[in-house]
Amino acid sequence: MDTSSSRITKAMILAAGEGTRLRPLTLETPKVLLPLAGVPLICYTFTWLRSHGIEEVCINLHHLGNRIKESLGDGSRLGVEIRYSDEDVLLGTAGGVKRVEDFFDGTFVVVYGDVLTNFDLSGMMKLHWDKQALATLAVTETFNPSEVGVIQMGKDGRILSFREKPRKETKPGDVASGGIYVLEKDVLDSIPSQGFCDFAYDVFPKLIRANLPVYGYVLGQEDYLIDIGTVDKYLKADEDVKSGKVKMTYEE
């Protein structure tokens, strides 16, 4: 792939989940709109993406989707152009991306809607191109392997295996998926056109078994990444932002 003139300008934020583990907080508020230091989570994500060159974002919706549309509008005040994809039936992380296949015209970014982070996405993009990867996953150390997708990597950063939420008795790997991907559009060829499909359970293991170039971008100790999938993690993220432990910027 010739990357001399390439620039990633499109991303997808996965926001269709019902946030069941965050109840009662998500009974009337979608998880991407939960406030951190008074600012909706997704607004930090937009600022972060925009700072790394993202100009257009697609968001898939299901639970309280209209609330998200009402809050964000067309994205103009956030400095991005937003397209929405309403899912009457949940399609899964990969199925939701496949549904808007026409939105993508080259390399793109996928971000799970419940992730708060500040790492160097541009550095991850560069690694993706340097390795001529088909998919690159942000990976971070894990201490709870039964709650995340556990990854085994080679010395060159190539991902050798991916196991989503292994049983607790399974020997844990030392790194796990952070819920942020840089993908080539060719990855969508591995996703069925209809029905539910998940990146972690269905797509990445298939690509790895086929010996296709899937790499990990390892976050450093200075990088912050947390998923606010539970009430405890949400409260931790809120406190981290309020206290200044993590520097999160939000600009309209």
DAZIUR-V369973 format. One record per pair of residues at least 4 apart in sequence whose ideal C-beta (glycine too) atoms are under 7 Angstrom apart, sorted by the first residue. I is the first residue (numbers start at 1). J is the second residue. D is the distance in whole Angstrom. If there is no record, write none. Layout:
BEGIN
I,J,D ; I,J,D
END
This chain:
BEGIN
1,129,7 ; 1,132,6 ; 3,129,4 ; 6,107,7 ; 6,129,7 ; 7,53,6 ; 8,53,6 ; 8,107,5 ; 8,108,6 ; 8,109,6 ; 8,125,6 ; 9,53,6 ; 9,54,6 ; 9,55,5 ; 9,56,6 ; 10,54,7 ; 10,56,5 ; 10,103,7 ; 10,104,6 ; 10,108,5 ; 11,49,5 ; 11,54,5 ; 11,57,5 ; 11,108,6 ; 11,109,4 ; 11,111,6 ; 12,58,5 ; 12,97,6 ; 12,108,7 ; 12,110,5 ; 13,42,7 ; 13,45,6 ; 13,57,6 ; 13,59,5 ; 13,111,5 ; 13,113,5 ; 14,60,6 ; 14,93,6 ; 14,96,6 ; 14,110,7 ; 14,112,5 ; 14,113,5 ; 15,30,7 ; 15,32,5 ; 15,59,5 ; 15,60,6 ; 15,61,6 ; 15,68,6 ; 15,113,4 ; 16,60,5 ; 16,61,6 ; 16,62,4 ; 16,63,7 ; 16,87,5 ; 16,90,6 ; 16,96,6 ; 17,31,7 ; 17,63,7 ; 18,63,4 ; 19,26,4 ; 19,30,7 ; 19,31,4 ; 19,63,7 ; 21,229,6 ; 21,230,5 ; 22,26,4 ; 22,31,6 ; 22,229,7 ; 22,230,7 ; 22,231,6 ; 22,234,6 ; 23,27,6 ; 25,29,7 ; 25,34,6 ; 25,231,6 ; 25,234,7 ; 26,30,7 ; 26,31,5 ; 29,33,5 ; 29,34,6 ; 30,63,6 ; 30,64,4 ; 30,67,6 ; 30,68,6 ; 31,113,7 ; 31,114,5 ; 31,228,7 ; 32,40,7 ; 32,41,6 ; 32,42,4 ; 32,68,6 ; 32,113,4 ; 33,40,5 ; 33,42,7 ; 33,67,7 ; 33,68,7 ; 33,71,6 ; 34,40,7 ; 34,41,6 ; 34,228,7 ; 34,234,6 ; 35,39,6 ; 35,40,6 ; 36,41,6 ; 36,44,7 ; 36,116,7 ; 36,237,6 ; 36,238,5 ; 36,241,5 ; 37,238,7 ; 37,241,4 ; 37,242,5 ; 39,43,5 ; 39,44,6 ; 39,250,5 ; 40,71,7 ; 41,45,7 ; 41,116,6 ; 41,228,7 ; 42,46,6 ; 42,113,7 ; 43,47,7 ; 43,78,7 ; 43,250,5 ; 44,48,6 ; 44,116,6 ; 44,248,5 ; 44,250,6 ; 45,49,6 ; 45,111,6 ; 46,50,6 ; 46,78,5 ; 46,80,6 ; 47,51,6 ; 47,249,5 ; 47,250,5 ; 47,251,5 ; 48,117,7 ; 48,118,6 ; 49,54,4 ; 49,57,7 ; 50,54,6 ; 50,79,5 ; 50,80,6 ; 52,121,4 ; 52,122,5 ; 54,80,7 ; 54,109,7 ; 55,80,6 ; 55,81,6 ; 56,80,7 ; 56,81,5 ; 57,75,7 ; 57,80,5 ; 57,82,6 ; 58,83,5 ; 58,85,6 ; 58,100,5 ; 58,103,5 ; 59,68,7 ; 59,82,6 ; 59,84,6 ; 60,85,4 ; 60,87,6 ; 60,96,4 ; 61,65,3 ; 61,68,6 ; 61,84,6 ; 61,85,7 ; 61,86,5 ; 61,87,7 ; 62,87,5 ; 62,90,6 ; 64,68,7 ; 65,69,7 ; 65,86,6 ; 66,70,6 ; 67,71,6 ; 68,72,6 ; 69,84,6 ; 72,78,7 ; 72,82,6 ; 73,77,7 ; 74,81,7 ; 74,82,6 ; 75,80,4 ; 75,81,5 ; 75,82,3 ; 77,252,5 ; 78,252,6 ; 83,103,6 ; 85,96,7 ; 85,99,6 ; 85,100,5 ; 87,91,5 ; 87,96,6 ; 90,196,7 ; 91,95,3 ; 91,96,5 ; 91,99,6 ; 91,196,6 ; 92,96,6 ; 92,196,4 ; 92,197,5 ; 92,198,4 ; 93,198,5 ; 93,199,5 ; 94,98,6 ; 94,191,5 ; 94,197,4 ; 94,198,6 ; 94,199,5 ; 94,202,6 ; 94,203,5 ; 95,99,7 ; 95,191,7 ; 95,195,7 ; 95,196,5 ; 95,197,4 ; 97,110,6 ; 97,188,7 ; 98,188,6 ; 98,191,4 ; 98,193,7 ; 98,197,7 ; 101,188,5 ; 104,108,5 ; 104,185,5 ; 106,185,6 ; 107,182,7 ; 107,184,6 ; 108,183,6 ; 109,181,7 ; 109,182,6 ; 110,180,7 ; 110,181,4 ; 110,183,6 ; 111,115,6 ; 111,180,5 ; 112,179,4 ; 112,227,7 ; 114,227,5 ; 114,228,5 ; 114,229,5 ; 115,178,7 ; 115,179,5 ; 115,180,6 ; 115,225,7 ; 115,227,5 ; 116,226,5 ; 116,228,6 ; 116,237,5 ; 117,180,7 ; 117,224,6 ; 117,225,4 ; 118,223,7 ; 118,224,5 ; 118,246,7 ; 118,247,7 ; 118,248,6 ; 119,138,7 ; 119,219,5 ; 119,223,4 ; 119,225,6 ; 120,124,7 ; 121,125,6 ; 122,126,7 ; 123,127,7 ; 124,128,6 ; 124,136,6 ; 124,138,6 ; 124,182,6 ; 124,217,4 ; 125,129,7 ; 125,182,6 ; 126,130,6 ; 127,131,6 ; 127,136,6 ; 127,215,7 ; 127,217,5 ; 128,133,5 ; 128,136,4 ; 128,182,4 ; 131,157,7 ; 131,213,6 ; 131,215,5 ; 132,213,6 ; 133,213,5 ; 133,214,7 ; 133,215,5 ; 134,184,5 ; 134,186,6 ; 134,187,6 ; 134,207,6 ; 134,212,5 ; 134,213,5 ; 134,214,6 ; 135,181,6 ; 135,183,5 ; 135,187,6 ; 135,204,7 ; 135,207,6 ; 135,214,5 ; 136,181,7 ; 136,182,4 ; 136,215,5 ; 136,217,6 ; 137,159,7 ; 137,177,5 ; 137,181,5 ; 137,216,5 ; 137,217,7 ; 138,178,4 ; 138,180,4 ; 138,217,5 ; 138,219,6 ; 139,151,6 ; 139,175,4 ; 139,176,6 ; 139,177,6 ; 139,178,6 ; 139,216,4 ; 139,217,7 ; 139,218,5 ; 139,219,7 ; 140,175,6 ; 140,176,6 ; 140,178,5 ; 140,219,5 ; 140,225,6 ; 141,174,6 ; 141,175,6 ; 142,148,5 ; 142,150,7 ; 142,172,7 ; 142,175,7 ; 142,176,4 ; 144,148,7 ; 145,150,5 ; 145,166,6 ; 145,170,7 ; 145,172,3 ; 145,173,7 ; 145,176,7 ; 146,165,6 ; 146,166,6 ; 146,167,7 ; 146,168,5 ; 147,165,6 ; 148,165,7 ; 148,176,4 ; 148,177,6 ; 149,162,6 ; 149,163,7 ; 149,164,4 ; 149,165,7 ; 149,176,6 ; 149,177,4 ; 149,200,5 ; 150,163,5 ; 150,166,6 ; 150,172,6 ; 150,173,4 ; 150,176,6 ; 151,159,6 ; 151,162,6 ; 151,173,6 ; 151,175,5 ; 151,176,6 ; 151,177,6 ; 151,216,6 ; 152,160,5 ; 152,161,4 ; 152,173,5 ; 153,157,6 ; 153,158,7 ; 153,159,6 ; 153,160,6 ; 153,175,7 ; 153,216,5 ; 154,158,5 ; 154,160,6 ; 157,215,5 ; 157,216,6 ; 158,213,7 ; 158,215,6 ; 159,208,6 ; 159,214,5 ; 159,215,6 ; 159,216,5 ; 160,208,7 ; 161,208,6 ; 162,200,7 ; 162,204,5 ; 162,205,5 ; 162,208,6 ; 164,200,4 ; 164,201,5 ; 166,170,4 ; 175,216,7 ; 175,218,7 ; 177,200,7 ; 178,219,7 ; 178,225,5 ; 179,227,6 ; 183,187,5 ; 187,203,7 ; 190,203,6 ; 190,206,6 ; 190,207,6 ; 191,197,5 ; 191,203,6 ; 192,197,6 ; 197,202,5 ; 197,203,7 ; 198,202,5 ; 199,203,5 ; 199,204,6 ; 200,204,6 ; 202,206,6 ; 203,207,6 ; 204,208,6 ; 204,214,6 ; 205,209,6 ; 206,210,6 ; 207,212,5 ; 207,214,5 ; 208,214,6 ; 219,223,4 ; 219,225,6 ; 224,246,4 ; 226,233,6 ; 226,236,7 ; 226,237,5 ; 227,233,6 ; 228,233,5 ; 228,234,4 ; 228,237,5 ; 229,233,6 ; 230,234,7 ; 231,235,6 ; 232,236,6 ; 233,237,6 ; 234,238,6 ; 235,239,6 ; 236,240,6 ; 237,241,6 ; 238,242,6 ; 239,243,6 ; 240,245,4 ; 240,246,5 ; 241,246,6 ; 241,248,5
END
